[in-house]
Amino acid sequence: GEKKMNLSKLKGKLKEKRKTYKDGAEKIGQSVTCFSNKMNGHSNFDVYEAAILCEWLEMDEKERLDIFFNQ
């Protein structure tokens, strides 16, 4: 089946770091609409974007796996 990202956990991480969707969109070089769609599960972050977000939000290995690679 398709990989589901743990978006609620990702949203929590943004809040924790006091980052907005606008910040995230700028970080991965996309529009806020596009970022918002990804955050709401309408489309997926690719591996490259996921890596940027993990780095930016200072996630440890466990968080990365929980959010982006949970089956």
mmCIF file as Biopython writes it, N, C-alpha, C and O atoms, coordinates in Angstrom:
data_model
#
loop_
_atom_site.group_PDB
_atom_site.id
_atom_site.type_symbol
_atom_site.label_atom_id
_atom_site.label_alt_id
_atom_site.label_comp_id
_atom_site.label_asym_id
_atom_site.label_entity_id
_atom_site.label_seq_id
_atom_site.pdbx_PDB_ins_code
_atom_site.Cartn_x
_atom_site.Cartn_y
_atom_site.Cartn_z
_atom_site.occupancy
_atom_site.B_iso_or_equiv
_atom_site.auth_seq_id
_atom_site.auth_asym_id
_atom_site.pdbx_PDB_model_num
ATOM 1   N N  . GLY A ? 1  ? 0.819  -1.213 0.000  1.0 0.0 1  A 1 
ATOM 2   C CA . GLY A ? 1  ? 0.000  0.000  0.000  1.0 0.0 1  A 1 
ATOM 3   C C  . GLY A ? 1  ? 0.851  1.259  0.000  1.0 0.0 1  A 1 
ATOM 4   O O  . GLY A ? 1  ? 2.078  1.206  0.080  1.0 0.0 1  A 1 
ATOM 5   N N  . GLU A ? 2  ? 0.187  2.357  -0.089 1.0 0.0 2  A 1 
ATOM 6   C CA . GLU A ? 2  ? 0.873  3.644  -0.145 1.0 0.0 2  A 1 
ATOM 7   C C  . GLU A ? 2  ? 1.380  4.034  1.244  1.0 0.0 2  A 1 
ATOM 8   O O  . GLU A ? 2  ? 0.720  3.786  2.254  1.0 0.0 2  A 1 
ATOM 9   N N  . LYS A ? 3  ? 2.536  4.634  1.275  1.0 0.0 3  A 1 
ATOM 10  C CA . LYS A ? 3  ? 3.073  5.116  2.548  1.0 0.0 3  A 1 
ATOM 11  C C  . LYS A ? 3  ? 2.247  6.290  3.051  1.0 0.0 3  A 1 
ATOM 12  O O  . LYS A ? 3  ? 1.975  7.234  2.310  1.0 0.0 3  A 1 
ATOM 13  N N  . LYS A ? 4  ? 1.859  6.223  4.297  1.0 0.0 4  A 1 
ATOM 14  C CA . LYS A ? 4  ? 1.143  7.347  4.889  1.0 0.0 4  A 1 
ATOM 15  C C  . LYS A ? 4  ? 2.096  8.094  5.807  1.0 0.0 4  A 1 
ATOM 16  O O  . LYS A ? 4  ? 2.772  7.497  6.645  1.0 0.0 4  A 1 
ATOM 17  N N  . MET A ? 5  ? 2.139  9.384  5.638  1.0 0.0 5  A 1 
ATOM 18  C CA . MET A ? 5  ? 2.974  10.186 6.513  1.0 0.0 5  A 1 
ATOM 19  C C  . MET A ? 5  ? 2.193  10.563 7.766  1.0 0.0 5  A 1 
ATOM 20  O O  . MET A ? 5  ? 0.977  10.750 7.719  1.0 0.0 5  A 1 
ATOM 21  N N  . ASN A ? 6  ? 2.884  10.670 8.853  1.0 0.0 6  A 1 
ATOM 22  C CA . ASN A ? 6  ? 2.244  11.058 10.104 1.0 0.0 6  A 1 
ATOM 23  C C  . ASN A ? 6  ? 2.199  12.587 10.169 1.0 0.0 6  A 1 
ATOM 24  O O  . ASN A ? 6  ? 3.034  13.231 10.803 1.0 0.0 6  A 1 
ATOM 25  N N  . LEU A ? 7  ? 1.196  13.136 9.494  1.0 0.0 7  A 1 
ATOM 26  C CA . LEU A ? 7  ? 1.128  14.587 9.335  1.0 0.0 7  A 1 
ATOM 27  C C  . LEU A ? 7  ? 0.786  15.327 10.615 1.0 0.0 7  A 1 
ATOM 28  O O  . LEU A ? 7  ? 1.224  16.461 10.812 1.0 0.0 7  A 1 
ATOM 29  N N  . SER A ? 8  ? 0.006  14.696 11.490 1.0 0.0 8  A 1 
ATOM 30  C CA . SER A ? 8  ? -0.330 15.386 12.743 1.0 0.0 8  A 1 
ATOM 31  C C  . SER A ? 8  ? 0.936  15.585 13.577 1.0 0.0 8  A 1 
ATOM 32  O O  . SER A ? 8  ? 1.092  16.594 14.264 1.0 0.0 8  A 1 
ATOM 33  N N  . LYS A ? 9  ? 1.826  14.612 13.504 1.0 0.0 9  A 1 
ATOM 34  C CA . LYS A ? 9  ? 3.094  14.725 14.221 1.0 0.0 9  A 1 
ATOM 35  C C  . LYS A ? 9  ? 3.969  15.820 13.593 1.0 0.0 9  A 1 
ATOM 36  O O  . LYS A ? 9  ? 4.659  16.560 14.295 1.0 0.0 9  A 1 
ATOM 37  N N  . LEU A ? 10 ? 3.927  15.907 12.275 1.0 0.0 10 A 1 
ATOM 38  C CA . LEU A ? 10 ? 4.686  16.946 11.579 1.0 0.0 10 A 1 
ATOM 39  C C  . LEU A ? 10 ? 4.141  18.332 11.934 1.0 0.0 10 A 1 
ATOM 40  O O  . LEU A ? 10 ? 4.907  19.271 12.149 1.0 0.0 10 A 1 
ATOM 41  N N  . LYS A ? 11 ? 2.821  18.449 11.992 1.0 0.0 11 A 1 
ATOM 42  C CA . LYS A ? 11 ? 2.197  19.724 12.379 1.0 0.0 11 A 1 
ATOM 43  C C  . LYS A ? 11 ? 2.608  20.120 13.792 1.0 0.0 11 A 1 
ATOM 44  O O  . LYS A ? 11 ? 2.881  21.287 14.073 1.0 0.0 11 A 1 
ATOM 45  N N  . GLY A ? 12 ? 2.646  19.121 14.676 1.0 0.0 12 A 1 
ATOM 46  C CA . GLY A ? 12 ? 3.060  19.362 16.051 1.0 0.0 12 A 1 
ATOM 47  C C  . GLY A ? 12 ? 4.486  19.867 16.124 1.0 0.0 12 A 1 
ATOM 48  O O  . GLY A ? 12 ? 4.821  20.738 16.928 1.0 0.0 12 A 1 
ATOM 49  N N  . LYS A ? 13 ? 5.319  19.298 15.264 1.0 0.0 13 A 1 
ATOM 50  C CA . LYS A ? 13 ? 6.731  19.685 15.211 1.0 0.0 13 A 1 
ATOM 51  C C  . LYS A ? 13 ? 6.875  21.141 14.754 1.0 0.0 13 A 1 
ATOM 52  O O  . LYS A ? 13 ? 7.687  21.889 15.299 1.0 0.0 13 A 1 
ATOM 53  N N  . LEU A ? 14 ? 6.097  21.528 13.769 1.0 0.0 14 A 1 
ATOM 54  C CA . LEU A ? 14 ? 6.114  22.922 13.292 1.0 0.0 14 A 1 
ATOM 55  C C  . LEU A ? 14 ? 5.728  23.867 14.429 1.0 0.0 14 A 1 
ATOM 56  O O  . LEU A ? 14 ? 6.382  24.887 14.651 1.0 0.0 14 A 1 
ATOM 57  N N  . LYS A ? 15 ? 4.668  23.520 15.141 1.0 0.0 15 A 1 
ATOM 58  C CA . LYS A ? 15 ? 4.207  24.332 16.266 1.0 0.0 15 A 1 
ATOM 59  C C  . LYS A ? 15 ? 5.285  24.468 17.334 1.0 0.0 15 A 1 
ATOM 60  O O  . LYS A ? 15 ? 5.583  25.557 17.825 1.0 0.0 15 A 1 
ATOM 61  N N  . GLU A ? 16 ? 5.859  23.312 17.673 1.0 0.0 16 A 1 
ATOM 62  C CA . GLU A ? 16 ? 6.903  23.255 18.698 1.0 0.0 16 A 1 
ATOM 63  C C  . GLU A ? 16 ? 8.067  24.189 18.361 1.0 0.0 16 A 1 
ATOM 64  O O  . GLU A ? 16 ? 8.623  24.851 19.238 1.0 0.0 16 A 1 
ATOM 65  N N  . LYS A ? 17 ? 8.423  24.228 17.077 1.0 0.0 17 A 1 
ATOM 66  C CA . LYS A ? 17 ? 9.541  25.073 16.627 1.0 0.0 17 A 1 
ATOM 67  C C  . LYS A ? 17 ? 9.068  26.481 16.236 1.0 0.0 17 A 1 
ATOM 68  O O  . LYS A ? 17 ? 9.847  27.293 15.738 1.0 0.0 17 A 1 
ATOM 69  N N  . ARG A ? 18 ? 7.784  26.753 16.471 1.0 0.0 18 A 1 
ATOM 70  C CA . ARG A ? 18 ? 7.181  28.046 16.112 1.0 0.0 18 A 1 
ATOM 71  C C  . ARG A ? 18 ? 7.396  28.435 14.650 1.0 0.0 18 A 1 
ATOM 72  O O  . ARG A ? 18 ? 7.763  29.568 14.336 1.0 0.0 18 A 1 
ATOM 73  N N  . LYS A ? 19 ? 7.162  27.476 13.779 1.0 0.0 19 A 1 
ATOM 74  C CA . LYS A ? 19 ? 7.287  27.718 12.346 1.0 0.0 19 A 1 
ATOM 75  C C  . LYS A ? 19 ? 5.912  27.696 11.705 1.0 0.0 19 A 1 
ATOM 76  O O  . LYS A ? 19 ? 5.012  26.979 12.144 1.0 0.0 19 A 1 
ATOM 77  N N  . THR A ? 20 ? 5.767  28.499 10.651 1.0 0.0 20 A 1 
ATOM 78  C CA . THR A ? 20 ? 4.495  28.560 9.931  1.0 0.0 20 A 1 
ATOM 79  C C  . THR A ? 20 ? 4.582  27.780 8.615  1.0 0.0 20 A 1 
ATOM 80  O O  . THR A ? 20 ? 5.662  27.365 8.193  1.0 0.0 20 A 1 
ATOM 81  N N  . TYR A ? 21 ? 3.437  27.594 7.985  1.0 0.0 21 A 1 
ATOM 82  C CA . TYR A ? 21 ? 3.415  26.960 6.661  1.0 0.0 21 A 1 
ATOM 83  C C  . TYR A ? 21 ? 4.201  27.813 5.667  1.0 0.0 21 A 1 
ATOM 84  O O  . TYR A ? 21 ? 4.843  27.299 4.751  1.0 0.0 21 A 1 
ATOM 85  N N  . LYS A ? 22 ? 4.135  29.109 5.868  1.0 0.0 22 A 1 
ATOM 86  C CA . LYS A ? 22 ? 4.884  30.013 4.983  1.0 0.0 22 A 1 
ATOM 87  C C  . LYS A ? 22 ? 6.387  29.744 5.107  1.0 0.0 22 A 1 
ATOM 88  O O  . LYS A ? 22 ? 7.104  29.689 4.108  1.0 0.0 22 A 1 
ATOM 89  N N  . ASP A ? 23 ? 6.849  29.577 6.351  1.0 0.0 23 A 1 
ATOM 90  C CA . ASP A ? 23 ? 8.265  29.258 6.568  1.0 0.0 23 A 1 
ATOM 91  C C  . ASP A ? 23 ? 8.634  27.955 5.863  1.0 0.0 23 A 1 
ATOM 92  O O  . ASP A ? 23 ? 9.648  27.863 5.171  1.0 0.0 23 A 1 
ATOM 93  N N  . GLY A ? 24 ? 7.781  26.951 6.059  1.0 0.0 24 A 1 
ATOM 94  C CA . GLY A ? 24 ? 8.039  25.644 5.472  1.0 0.0 24 A 1 
ATOM 95  C C  . GLY A ? 24 ? 8.053  25.682 3.956  1.0 0.0 24 A 1 
ATOM 96  O O  . GLY A ? 24 ? 8.897  25.060 3.311  1.0 0.0 24 A 1 
ATOM 97  N N  . ALA A ? 25 ? 7.112  26.417 3.402  1.0 0.0 25 A 1 
ATOM 98  C CA . ALA A ? 25 ? 7.018  26.554 1.948  1.0 0.0 25 A 1 
ATOM 99  C C  . ALA A ? 25 ? 8.284  27.195 1.392  1.0 0.0 25 A 1 
ATOM 100 O O  . ALA A ? 25 ? 8.836  26.734 0.393  1.0 0.0 25 A 1 
ATOM 101 N N  . GLU A ? 26 ? 8.736  28.256 2.042  1.0 0.0 26 A 1 
ATOM 102 C CA . GLU A ? 26 ? 9.961  28.931 1.604  1.0 0.0 26 A 1 
ATOM 103 C C  . GLU A ? 26 ? 11.155 27.989 1.688  1.0 0.0 26 A 1 
ATOM 104 O O  . GLU A ? 26 ? 12.023 27.981 0.815  1.0 0.0 26 A 1 
ATOM 105 N N  . LYS A ? 27 ? 11.183 27.206 2.742  1.0 0.0 27 A 1 
ATOM 106 C CA . LYS A ? 27 ? 12.292 26.283 2.974  1.0 0.0 27 A 1 
ATOM 107 C C  . LYS A ? 27 ? 12.435 25.279 1.842  1.0 0.0 27 A 1 
ATOM 108 O O  . LYS A ? 27 ? 13.549 24.980 1.412  1.0 0.0 27 A 1 
ATOM 109 N N  . ILE A ? 28 ? 11.307 24.754 1.353  1.0 0.0 28 A 1 
ATOM 110 C CA . ILE A ? 28 ? 11.396 23.768 0.267  1.0 0.0 28 A 1 
ATOM 111 C C  . ILE A ? 28 ? 11.138 24.379 -1.117 1.0 0.0 28 A 1 
ATOM 112 O O  . ILE A ? 28 ? 11.029 23.671 -2.118 1.0 0.0 28 A 1 
ATOM 113 N N  . GLY A ? 29 ? 11.043 25.707 -1.141 1.0 0.0 29 A 1 
ATOM 114 C CA . GLY A ? 29 ? 10.929 26.401 -2.422 1.0 0.0 29 A 1 
ATOM 115 C C  . GLY A ? 29 ? 9.604  26.203 -3.133 1.0 0.0 29 A 1 
ATOM 116 O O  . GLY A ? 29 ? 9.567  26.064 -4.355 1.0 0.0 29 A 1 
ATOM 117 N N  . GLN A ? 30 ? 8.517  26.188 -2.375 1.0 0.0 30 A 1 
ATOM 118 C CA . GLN A ? 30 ? 7.202  26.032 -2.979 1.0 0.0 30 A 1 
ATOM 119 C C  . GLN A ? 30 ? 6.219  27.066 -2.453 1.0 0.0 30 A 1 
ATOM 120 O O  . GLN A ? 30 ? 6.490  27.781 -1.489 1.0 0.0 30 A 1 
ATOM 121 N N  . SER A ? 31 ? 5.075  27.124 -3.113 1.0 0.0 31 A 1 
ATOM 122 C CA . SER A ? 31 ? 4.048  28.058 -2.660 1.0 0.0 31 A 1 
ATOM 123 C C  . SER A ? 31 ? 3.438  27.561 -1.356 1.0 0.0 31 A 1 
ATOM 124 O O  . SER A ? 31 ? 3.502  26.373 -1.041 1.0 0.0 31 A 1 
ATOM 125 N N  . VAL A ? 32 ? 2.853  28.471 -0.612 1.0 0.0 32 A 1 
ATOM 126 C CA . VAL A ? 32 ? 2.194  28.115 0.636  1.0 0.0 32 A 1 
ATOM 127 C C  . VAL A ? 32 ? 1.042  27.145 0.356  1.0 0.0 32 A 1 
ATOM 128 O O  . VAL A ? 32 ? 0.814  26.210 1.124  1.0 0.0 32 A 1 
ATOM 129 N N  . THR A ? 33 ? 0.327  27.366 -0.729 1.0 0.0 33 A 1 
ATOM 130 C CA . THR A ? 33 ? -0.776 26.480 -1.115 1.0 0.0 33 A 1 
ATOM 131 C C  . THR A ? 33 ? -0.276 25.052 -1.311 1.0 0.0 33 A 1 
ATOM 132 O O  . THR A ? 33 ? -0.872 24.094 -0.817 1.0 0.0 33 A 1 
ATOM 133 N N  . CYS A ? 34 ? 0.808  24.933 -2.026 1.0 0.0 34 A 1 
ATOM 134 C CA . CYS A ? 34 ? 1.405  23.630 -2.303 1.0 0.0 34 A 1 
ATOM 135 C C  . CYS A ? 34 ? 1.849  22.960 -0.991 1.0 0.0 34 A 1 
ATOM 136 O O  . CYS A ? 34 ? 1.599  21.774 -0.774 1.0 0.0 34 A 1 
ATOM 137 N N  . PHE A ? 35 ? 2.501  23.727 -0.137 1.0 0.0 35 A 1 
ATOM 138 C CA . PHE A ? 35 ? 2.962  23.201 1.153  1.0 0.0 35 A 1 
ATOM 139 C C  . PHE A ? 35 ? 1.774  22.766 2.006  1.0 0.0 35 A 1 
ATOM 140 O O  . PHE A ? 35 ? 1.791  21.706 2.632  1.0 0.0 35 A 1 
ATOM 141 N N  . SER A ? 36 ? 0.759  23.598 2.016  1.0 0.0 36 A 1 
ATOM 142 C CA . SER A ? 36 ? -0.456 23.308 2.773  1.0 0.0 36 A 1 
ATOM 143 C C  . SER A ? 36 ? -1.125 22.026 2.283  1.0 0.0 36 A 1 
ATOM 144 O O  . SER A ? 36 ? -1.580 21.212 3.087  1.0 0.0 36 A 1 
ATOM 145 N N  . ASN A ? 37 ? -1.182 21.849 0.960  1.0 0.0 37 A 1 
ATOM 146 C CA . ASN A ? 37 ? -1.751 20.625 0.388  1.0 0.0 37 A 1 
ATOM 147 C C  . ASN A ? 37 ? -0.993 19.394 0.875  1.0 0.0 37 A 1 
ATOM 148 O O  . ASN A ? 37 ? -1.590 18.364 1.188  1.0 0.0 37 A 1 
ATOM 149 N N  . LYS A ? 38 ? 0.323  19.519 0.933  1.0 0.0 38 A 1 
ATOM 150 C CA . LYS A ? 38 ? 1.151  18.406 1.393  1.0 0.0 38 A 1 
ATOM 151 C C  . LYS A ? 38 ? 0.940  18.152 2.881  1.0 0.0 38 A 1 
ATOM 152 O O  . LYS A ? 38 ? 0.885  17.004 3.322  1.0 0.0 38 A 1 
ATOM 153 N N  . MET A ? 39 ? 0.822  19.225 3.642  1.0 0.0 39 A 1 
ATOM 154 C CA . MET A ? 39 ? 0.604  19.090 5.080  1.0 0.0 39 A 1 
ATOM 155 C C  . MET A ? 39 ? -0.762 18.477 5.393  1.0 0.0 39 A 1 
ATOM 156 O O  . MET A ? 39 ? -0.959 17.880 6.451  1.0 0.0 39 A 1 
ATOM 157 N N  . ASN A ? 40 ? -1.696 18.633 4.464  1.0 0.0 40 A 1 
ATOM 158 C CA . ASN A ? 40 ? -3.038 18.090 4.669  1.0 0.0 40 A 1 
ATOM 159 C C  . ASN A ? 40 ? -3.270 16.767 3.944  1.0 0.0 40 A 1 
ATOM 160 O O  . ASN A ? 40 ? -4.393 16.266 3.876  1.0 0.0 40 A 1 
ATOM 161 N N  . GLY A ? 41 ? -2.187 16.214 3.407  1.0 0.0 41 A 1 
ATOM 162 C CA . GLY A ? 41 ? -2.265 14.887 2.803  1.0 0.0 41 A 1 
ATOM 163 C C  . GLY A ? 41 ? -2.845 14.806 1.412  1.0 0.0 41 A 1 
ATOM 164 O O  . GLY A ? 41 ? -3.148 13.714 0.931  1.0 0.0 41 A 1 
ATOM 165 N N  . HIS A ? 42 ? -3.008 15.958 0.744  1.0 0.0 42 A 1 
ATOM 166 C CA . HIS A ? 42 ? -3.541 15.940 -0.626 1.0 0.0 42 A 1 
ATOM 167 C C  . HIS A ? 42 ? -2.472 15.551 -1.630 1.0 0.0 42 A 1 
ATOM 168 O O  . HIS A ? 42 ? -2.770 15.028 -2.704 1.0 0.0 42 A 1 
ATOM 169 N N  . SER A ? 43 ? -1.221 15.813 -1.269 1.0 0.0 43 A 1 
ATOM 170 C CA . SER A ? 43 ? -0.091 15.345 -2.069 1.0 0.0 43 A 1 
ATOM 171 C C  . SER A ? 43 ? 1.052  15.056 -1.107 1.0 0.0 43 A 1 
ATOM 172 O O  . SER A ? 43 ? 0.987  15.419 0.067  1.0 0.0 43 A 1 
ATOM 173 N N  . ASN A ? 44 ? 2.097  14.402 -1.603 1.0 0.0 44 A 1 
ATOM 174 C CA . ASN A ? 44 ? 3.172  13.973 -0.715 1.0 0.0 44 A 1 
ATOM 175 C C  . ASN A ? 44 ? 4.451  14.798 -0.841 1.0 0.0 44 A 1 
ATOM 176 O O  . ASN A ? 44 ? 4.777  15.333 -1.901 1.0 0.0 44 A 1 
ATOM 177 N N  . PHE A ? 45 ? 5.150  14.877 0.270  1.0 0.0 45 A 1 
ATOM 178 C CA . PHE A ? 45 ? 6.497  15.441 0.228  1.0 0.0 45 A 1 
ATOM 179 C C  . PHE A ? 45 ? 7.389  14.391 -0.414 1.0 0.0 45 A 1 
ATOM 180 O O  . PHE A ? 45 ? 7.264  13.204 -0.111 1.0 0.0 45 A 1 
ATOM 181 N N  . ASP A ? 46 ? 8.286  14.811 -1.298 1.0 0.0 46 A 1 
ATOM 182 C CA . ASP A ? 46 ? 9.223  13.829 -1.838 1.0 0.0 46 A 1 
ATOM 183 C C  . ASP A ? 46 ? 10.382 13.654 -0.848 1.0 0.0 46 A 1 
ATOM 184 O O  . ASP A ? 46 ? 10.457 14.356 0.161  1.0 0.0 46 A 1 
ATOM 185 N N  . VAL A ? 47 ? 11.264 12.731 -1.140 1.0 0.0 47 A 1 
ATOM 186 C CA . VAL A ? 47 ? 12.359 12.385 -0.230 1.0 0.0 47 A 1 
ATOM 187 C C  . VAL A ? 47 ? 13.249 13.593 0.043  1.0 0.0 47 A 1 
ATOM 188 O O  . VAL A ? 47 ? 13.698 13.818 1.167  1.0 0.0 47 A 1 
ATOM 189 N N  . TYR A ? 48 ? 13.493 14.368 -1.020 1.0 0.0 48 A 1 
ATOM 190 C CA . TYR A ? 48 ? 14.342 15.548 -0.905 1.0 0.0 48 A 1 
ATOM 191 C C  . TYR A ? 48 ? 13.724 16.584 0.035  1.0 0.0 48 A 1 
ATOM 192 O O  . TYR A ? 48 ? 14.406 17.142 0.895  1.0 0.0 48 A 1 
ATOM 193 N N  . GLU A ? 49 ? 12.426 16.831 -0.140 1.0 0.0 49 A 1 
ATOM 194 C CA . GLU A ? 49 ? 11.724 17.790 0.714  1.0 0.0 49 A 1 
ATOM 195 C C  . GLU A ? 49 ? 11.686 17.305 2.160  1.0 0.0 49 A 1 
ATOM 196 O O  . GLU A ? 49 ? 11.878 18.083 3.095  1.0 0.0 49 A 1 
ATOM 197 N N  . ALA A ? 50 ? 11.435 16.006 2.328  1.0 0.0 50 A 1 
ATOM 198 C CA . ALA A ? 50 ? 11.393 15.418 3.666  1.0 0.0 50 A 1 
ATOM 199 C C  . ALA A ? 50 ? 12.729 15.626 4.376  1.0 0.0 50 A 1 
ATOM 200 O O  . ALA A ? 50 ? 12.770 15.973 5.556  1.0 0.0 50 A 1 
ATOM 201 N N  . ALA A ? 51 ? 13.809 15.412 3.648  1.0 0.0 51 A 1 
ATOM 202 C CA . ALA A ? 51 ? 15.148 15.574 4.222  1.0 0.0 51 A 1 
ATOM 203 C C  . ALA A ? 51 ? 15.390 17.012 4.664  1.0 0.0 51 A 1 
ATOM 204 O O  . ALA A ? 51 ? 15.945 17.250 5.737  1.0 0.0 51 A 1 
ATOM 205 N N  . ILE A ? 52 ? 14.978 17.962 3.846  1.0 0.0 52 A 1 
ATOM 206 C CA . ILE A ? 52 ? 15.131 19.379 4.186  1.0 0.0 52 A 1 
ATOM 207 C C  . ILE A ? 52 ? 14.337 19.717 5.448  1.0 0.0 52 A 1 
ATOM 208 O O  . ILE A ? 52 ? 14.846 20.382 6.351  1.0 0.0 52 A 1 
ATOM 209 N N  . LEU A ? 53 ? 13.092 19.255 5.504  1.0 0.0 53 A 1 
ATOM 210 C CA . LEU A ? 53 ? 12.237 19.547 6.652  1.0 0.0 53 A 1 
ATOM 211 C C  . LEU A ? 53 ? 12.773 18.915 7.937  1.0 0.0 53 A 1 
ATOM 212 O O  . LEU A ? 53 ? 12.731 19.532 9.002  1.0 0.0 53 A 1 
ATOM 213 N N  . CYS A ? 54 ? 13.271 17.693 7.834  1.0 0.0 54 A 1 
ATOM 214 C CA . CYS A ? 54 ? 13.829 17.010 9.003  1.0 0.0 54 A 1 
ATOM 215 C C  . CYS A ? 54 ? 15.005 17.790 9.576  1.0 0.0 54 A 1 
ATOM 216 O O  . CYS A ? 54 ? 15.127 17.982 10.786 1.0 0.0 54 A 1 
ATOM 217 N N  . GLU A ? 55 ? 15.854 18.226 8.677  1.0 0.0 55 A 1 
ATOM 218 C CA . GLU A ? 55 ? 17.036 18.991 9.057  1.0 0.0 55 A 1 
ATOM 219 C C  . GLU A ? 55 ? 16.625 20.311 9.715  1.0 0.0 55 A 1 
ATOM 220 O O  . GLU A ? 55 ? 17.110 20.673 10.787 1.0 0.0 55 A 1 
ATOM 221 N N  . TRP A ? 56 ? 15.731 21.004 9.046  1.0 0.0 56 A 1 
ATOM 222 C CA . TRP A ? 56 ? 15.257 22.315 9.471  1.0 0.0 56 A 1 
ATOM 223 C C  . TRP A ? 56 ? 14.557 22.272 10.825 1.0 0.0 56 A 1 
ATOM 224 O O  . TRP A ? 56 ? 14.711 23.175 11.647 1.0 0.0 56 A 1 
ATOM 225 N N  . LEU A ? 57 ? 13.786 21.211 11.043 1.0 0.0 57 A 1 
ATOM 226 C CA . LEU A ? 57 ? 13.045 21.084 12.293 1.0 0.0 57 A 1 
ATOM 227 C C  . LEU A ? 57 ? 13.836 20.320 13.359 1.0 0.0 57 A 1 
ATOM 228 O O  . LEU A ? 57 ? 13.320 20.002 14.431 1.0 0.0 57 A 1 
ATOM 229 N N  . GLU A ? 58 ? 15.084 20.040 13.041 1.0 0.0 58 A 1 
ATOM 230 C CA . GLU A ? 58 ? 16.014 19.376 13.970 1.0 0.0 58 A 1 
ATOM 231 C C  . GLU A ? 58 ? 15.442 18.087 14.547 1.0 0.0 58 A 1 
ATOM 232 O O  . GLU A ? 58 ? 15.445 17.869 15.758 1.0 0.0 58 A 1 
ATOM 233 N N  . MET A ? 59 ? 14.955 17.248 13.656 1.0 0.0 59 A 1 
ATOM 234 C CA . MET A ? 59 ? 14.371 15.984 14.090 1.0 0.0 59 A 1 
ATOM 235 C C  . MET A ? 59 ? 15.441 14.933 14.288 1.0 0.0 59 A 1 
ATOM 236 O O  . MET A ? 59 ? 16.428 14.881 13.554 1.0 0.0 59 A 1 
ATOM 237 N N  . ASP A ? 60 ? 15.232 14.093 15.295 1.0 0.0 60 A 1 
ATOM 238 C CA . ASP A ? 60 ? 16.150 12.965 15.446 1.0 0.0 60 A 1 
ATOM 239 C C  . ASP A ? 60 ? 15.652 11.815 14.565 1.0 0.0 60 A 1 
ATOM 240 O O  . ASP A ? 60 ? 14.578 11.887 13.968 1.0 0.0 60 A 1 
ATOM 241 N N  . GLU A ? 61 ? 16.452 10.767 14.502 1.0 0.0 61 A 1 
ATOM 242 C CA . GLU A ? 61 ? 16.164 9.622  13.645 1.0 0.0 61 A 1 
ATOM 243 C C  . GLU A ? 61 ? 14.768 9.038  13.897 1.0 0.0 61 A 1 
ATOM 244 O O  . GLU A ? 61 ? 14.043 8.723  12.953 1.0 0.0 61 A 1 
ATOM 245 N N  . LYS A ? 62 ? 14.405 8.899  15.149 1.0 0.0 62 A 1 
ATOM 246 C CA . LYS A ? 62 ? 13.112 8.307  15.495 1.0 0.0 62 A 1 
ATOM 247 C C  . LYS A ? 62 ? 11.954 9.163  14.965 1.0 0.0 62 A 1 
ATOM 248 O O  . LYS A ? 62 ? 10.991 8.645  14.400 1.0 0.0 62 A 1 
ATOM 249 N N  . GLU A ? 63 ? 12.067 10.472 15.157 1.0 0.0 63 A 1 
ATOM 250 C CA . GLU A ? 63 ? 11.011 11.375 14.667 1.0 0.0 63 A 1 
ATOM 251 C C  . GLU A ? 63 ? 10.900 11.294 13.150 1.0 0.0 63 A 1 
ATOM 252 O O  . GLU A ? 63 ? 9.799  11.242 12.600 1.0 0.0 63 A 1 
ATOM 253 N N  . ARG A ? 64 ? 12.042 11.286 12.482 1.0 0.0 64 A 1 
ATOM 254 C CA . ARG A ? 64 ? 12.044 11.193 11.019 1.0 0.0 64 A 1 
ATOM 255 C C  . ARG A ? 64 ? 11.294 9.960  10.566 1.0 0.0 64 A 1 
ATOM 256 O O  . ARG A ? 64 ? 10.443 10.021 9.679  1.0 0.0 64 A 1 
ATOM 257 N N  . LEU A ? 65 ? 11.624 8.836  11.190 1.0 0.0 65 A 1 
ATOM 258 C CA . LEU A ? 65 ? 10.983 7.578  10.814 1.0 0.0 65 A 1 
ATOM 259 C C  . LEU A ? 65 ? 9.500  7.595  11.145 1.0 0.0 65 A 1 
ATOM 260 O O  . LEU A ? 65 ? 8.675  7.158  10.343 1.0 0.0 65 A 1 
ATOM 261 N N  . ASP A ? 66 ? 9.163  8.097  12.322 1.0 0.0 66 A 1 
ATOM 262 C CA . ASP A ? 66 ? 7.761  8.172  12.730 1.0 0.0 66 A 1 
ATOM 263 C C  . ASP A ? 66 ? 6.925  8.996  11.767 1.0 0.0 66 A 1 
ATOM 264 O O  . ASP A ? 66 ? 5.809  8.618  11.413 1.0 0.0 66 A 1 
ATOM 265 N N  . ILE A ? 67 ? 7.474  10.117 11.351 1.0 0.0 67 A 1 
ATOM 266 C CA . ILE A ? 67 ? 6.710  11.040 10.516 1.0 0.0 67 A 1 
ATOM 267 C C  . ILE A ? 67 ? 6.683  10.627 9.051  1.0 0.0 67 A 1 
ATOM 268 O O  . ILE A ? 67 ? 5.616  10.537 8.444  1.0 0.0 67 A 1 
ATOM 269 N N  . PHE A ? 68 ? 7.859  10.378 8.488  1.0 0.0 68 A 1 
ATOM 270 C CA . PHE A ? 68 ? 7.919  10.178 7.047  1.0 0.0 68 A 1 
ATOM 271 C C  . PHE A ? 68 ? 7.905  8.731  6.573  1.0 0.0 68 A 1 
ATOM 272 O O  . PHE A ? 68 ? 7.582  8.454  5.418  1.0 0.0 68 A 1 
ATOM 273 N N  . PHE A ? 69 ? 8.257  7.809  7.467  1.0 0.0 69 A 1 
ATOM 274 C CA . PHE A ? 69 ? 8.373  6.442  6.976  1.0 0.0 69 A 1 
ATOM 275 C C  . PHE A ? 69 ? 7.523  5.455  7.748  1.0 0.0 69 A 1 
ATOM 276 O O  . PHE A ? 69 ? 7.816  4.260  7.767  1.0 0.0 69 A 1 
ATOM 277 N N  . ASN A ? 70 ? 6.466  5.951  8.387  1.0 0.0 70 A 1 
ATOM 278 C CA . ASN A ? 70 ? 5.656  4.977  9.115  1.0 0.0 70 A 1 
ATOM 279 C C  . ASN A ? 70 ? 4.709  4.289  8.130  1.0 0.0 70 A 1 
ATOM 280 O O  . ASN A ? 70 ? 4.034  4.954  7.345  1.0 0.0 70 A 1 
ATOM 281 N N  . GLN A ? 71 ? 4.662  2.983  8.175  1.0 0.0 71 A 1 
ATOM 282 C CA . GLN A ? 71 ? 3.910  2.201  7.197  1.0 0.0 71 A 1 
ATOM 283 C C  . GLN A ? 71 ? 2.470  2.041  7.623  1.0 0.0 71 A 1 
ATOM 284 O O  . GLN A ? 71 ? 1.684  1.408  6.918  1.0 0.0 71 A 1 
#
